[in-house]
Amino acid sequence: MDLADCYLKVRKRTEEICSPLQTEDYVVQPVVDVSPPKWHIGHVTWFFETFILKPYFMGYQEYNPDYNYVFNSYYETVGNRVIRTDRGNLSRPTVAEIYRYREYVDEAMASFLCEAPSAEVKELLILGFNHEEQHQELLYTDIKYILGHNPLFPAYSKEYLSPKIEPVESDGFIKLNEGIYEVGFNGSGFCFDNELSRHKVYLNAFEISPNLVTNAEYLEFINGGGYHDFRHWHAEGWDWVKTNKAEAPLYWHLIDEEWHHYTYHGLEQLILKEPVCHISYFEAYAYAAWKGLRLPTEFEWEAAAPLFSWGKAWEWTESSYLPYPGFSKAPGAIGEYNGKFMVNQKVLRGASEVTTPGHSRVTYRNFFQTNLRWQFTGIRLAK
């Protein structure tokens, strides 16, 4: 598949994700971490206009100079921007106008890609594809939060299919010997800069579960008073529990003594055998402590990943998000992509059911703050 076809495929999938939405759904921003879908649609378009068309396509006419202010996310190098909390206040530009902007940029990109780009531009294009795939996952998670906090719990799409991962029929843990392991990206193809460079780490002998913690198992923690016993929690986590009056994972609702949860089909009865999802690092740590176990480090996870199935939910690790040895940020705005976020965050490994197909790999390093749970986040235990 050539670059033009790759571009069209990525752009088409974004629009397919948004196709079940009503116009009003595009505008809502319930919390700071969730962006309105129409902002995502505009932002990923702005990325190609800003980093490809404006610097490399001779004679390109910018669609609207104000959009640099509206759709810049966090790139200080590119200039001022609407602060994140105000994205939901953007009633203008309208959804229709943002789609016109998208069509305008797509037409220009089609013309630009008639000729083979330089190696430098090709690298930026591939980064742009992966960037939009990241926002495709964010669209799914943000849409779920928007509709899941609507008092009527409307369905996103009855046609949505949640992928199934068959659990391993085993009560035992996978054992790995102590030794030196190599971690980090290796080989050809794309990776983000935070996956480089491949290096050696020493790991003590450890054991890791072949399965994610299920709803039924997590329910035992709830029924056992886990949210009311400070002994299982970090001090900051216990403060989070009390401040937020947390009693269960995000989207769980106790109705007539039966647990339900919000899904893309609407409100449904909780399926006990499914992996628990939408929990914070605080909750993951507390559950592990309650079980007398722990979360794996990101290096343990990577070393063991070929031995178990993963991809249903992002998995919290006990690793802080830090640079690998020899990490250096790229010059200019692209250097702001990962490096400046390497503080006060935990690493998530794997992928989730809404990760774009082909976007995940064993070395992928996702990262989130410890209190967040609108992502598809789950638990794998270690000891």
Residue pairs with C-beta under 8 A, 6 or more apart in sequence:
1 9
3 113
3 116
3 117
3 122
3 125
4 110
4 113
4 114
6 125
6 129
7 109
7 113
7 125
7 129
8 106
10 129
10 132
10 133
11 102
11 106
11 132
13 136
13 356
14 40
14 41
14 44
14 132
14 135
14 136
14 139
17 136
17 139
17 140
17 143
18 26
18 37
18 41
18 139
20 156
20 157
21 37
21 143
23 95
25 37
25 143
25 146
25 147
26 36
26 37
26 38
26 41
26 95
27 36
27 38
27 88
27 90
27 91
27 95
28 36
28 88
28 146
29 35
29 36
29 39
29 85
29 87
29 88
30 145
30 146
30 149
31 145
31 374
32 84
32 85
33 372
33 374
34 141
34 142
34 145
34 146
34 374
35 43
35 84
35 87
35 138
35 142
36 87
36 88
36 90
36 142
37 139
37 142
37 143
37 146
38 90
38 95
38 98
39 71
39 87
39 90
40 135
40 138
40 139
40 142
41 95
41 98
41 99
41 102
42 67
42 70
42 71
42 93
42 98
42 101
42 102
43 71
43 73
43 135
44 131
44 132
44 135
45 71
45 98
45 101
45 102
45 105
46 67
46 68
46 71
46 72
47 128
47 131
47 132
48 105
48 109
48 128
49 62
49 63
49 67
49 105
49 108
50 68
50 72
50 78
51 124
51 128
51 333
51 334
52 109
52 112
52 121
52 124
52 125
52 128
53 60
53 105
53 108
53 109
53 112
54 60
54 62
56 112
56 117
56 121
57 108
57 111
57 112
60 108
60 112
63 101
63 104
63 105
64 93
64 101
67 93
67 101
68 78
68 79
68 81
69 79
69 80
69 81
69 82
70 81
70 82
70 90
70 93
71 81
72 78
72 79
72 80
72 81
72 82
73 81
73 84
74 81
74 336
75 81
75 333
75 336
76 336
77 332
77 333
77 336
78 333
82 90
93 101
117 125
124 334
126 190
127 190
127 334
127 337
130 190
130 192
130 359
133 356
133 359
134 359
136 354
136 356
137 352
137 354
137 355
137 356
137 359
140 354
141 354
141 374
141 375
141 376
142 374
143 156
144 156
144 251
144 262
144 264
144 374
145 374
147 153
147 154
147 155
147 156
147 262
148 251
148 262
153 262
153 266
153 267
154 266
155 264
155 265
155 266
156 264
156 265
157 264
157 265
158 265
160 264
160 265
162 263
162 264
162 353
163 311
163 312
163 353
165 275
165 309
165 311
165 312
166 309
167 210
167 211
167 214
167 273
168 210
168 211
168 308
168 309
170 210
170 211
172 210
173 207
173 208
173 209
173 210
173 381
173 382
173 383
174 207
174 208
174 209
174 210
174 304
174 307
174 308
175 205
175 206
175 207
176 203
176 205
176 206
176 207
176 208
176 300
176 303
176 304
177 205
178 202
178 203
178 204
178 205
179 202
179 203
180 200
180 201
180 202
180 203
181 200
181 201
181 202
181 203
181 299
181 302
181 303
182 198
182 199
182 200
182 201
183 198
183 199
183 200
183 201
183 298
183 299
183 302
183 303
183 363
184 195
184 196
184 197
184 198
184 199
184 324
184 363
185 191
185 195
185 196
185 198
185 361
185 363
186 198
186 363
191 361
191 363
191 364
192 337
192 338
192 364
192 365
193 327
193 329
193 330
193 337
193 338
193 339
194 323
194 324
194 327
194 338
194 339
194 342
194 365
195 324
195 363
195 364
195 365
196 324
196 326
196 327
197 324
197 325
197 326
197 327
199 324
199 325
199 326
201 299
203 299
203 300
203 303
206 296
206 300
206 382
206 383
207 382
207 383
208 296
208 300
208 301
208 304
208 308
208 380
208 381
208 382
209 308
209 380
209 381
209 382
210 307
210 308
210 309
211 275
211 308
211 380
212 275
212 276
212 312
212 313
212 315
212 378
212 379
212 380
213 275
213 276
213 287
213 378
213 379
213 380
213 381
214 272
214 273
214 274
214 275
214 276
215 259
215 270
215 271
215 272
215 273
215 274
215 275
215 276
216 272
216 273
217 276
218 249
218 276
218 279
218 287
218 379
219 259
219 272
221 286
221 287
221 290
222 247
222 248
224 290
226 232
226 286
226 287
226 290
227 241
227 246
227 247
227 248
229 290
230 238
231 289
232 286
232 287
232 289
232 290
233 241
233 282
233 285
233 286
233 289
234 282
234 285
234 286
236 282
236 370
237 280
237 281
237 282
237 283
237 285
237 286
237 370
240 246
240 280
240 282
240 371
241 282
246 283
248 254
248 259
249 261
249 276
249 277
249 278
249 279
249 283
249 373
250 278
250 279
250 373
250 374
251 261
251 262
251 263
251 278
252 259
252 260
252 261
252 270
253 259
253 260
253 261
253 262
253 267
254 260
258 269
258 270
259 269
259 270
260 267
260 268
260 269
260 270
261 267
261 268
261 270
262 268
275 312
275 313
275 378
276 378
276 379
277 313
277 376
277 377
277 378
278 373
278 374
278 375
278 376
278 377
279 287
279 316
279 373
279 377
279 378
279 379
280 370
280 371
280 372
280 373
280 377
281 316
281 346
281 368
281 370
281 371
282 370
282 371
283 373
284 295
284 316
284 377
284 378
284 379
285 295
285 316
285 318
287 379
288 294
288 295
288 379
288 381
291 381
293 381
293 382
293 383
294 318
294 381
294 382
294 383
295 316
295 317
295 318
295 379
295 380
295 381
295 382
296 304
296 315
296 317
296 318
296 380
296 381
296 382
297 317
297 318
297 319
298 317
298 319
298 347
298 349
298 365
299 319
300 317
300 382
301 315
301 317
301 349
301 350
301 380
302 349
302 362
302 363
305 349
305 350
305 362
306 362
308 380
310 349
310 350
310 351
311 350
311 351
311 352
311 353
311 355
311 360
312 352
312 353
312 376
312 378
313 350
313 352
313 353
313 376
313 377
313 378
314 348
314 349
314 350
314 351
314 352
314 366
314 375
314 376
314 377
314 378
315 348
315 349
315 350
315 377
315 378
315 379
315 380
316 346
316 348
316 377
316 378
316 379
317 346
317 347
317 348
317 349
318 346
319 346
319 347
320 345
320 346
320 347
321 341
321 342
321 343
321 345
321 346
321 347
321 365
321 367
322 342
323 339
323 342
327 339
329 335
329 336
329 339
329 340
330 337
341 367
344 369
345 367
345 368
345 369
345 370
346 367
346 368
346 369
346 370
347 365
347 366
347 367
348 365
348 366
348 367
348 368
348 375
348 377
349 364
349 365
349 366
350 360
350 364
351 359
351 360
351 364
352 375
352 376
352 377
353 376
354 376
368 375
368 377
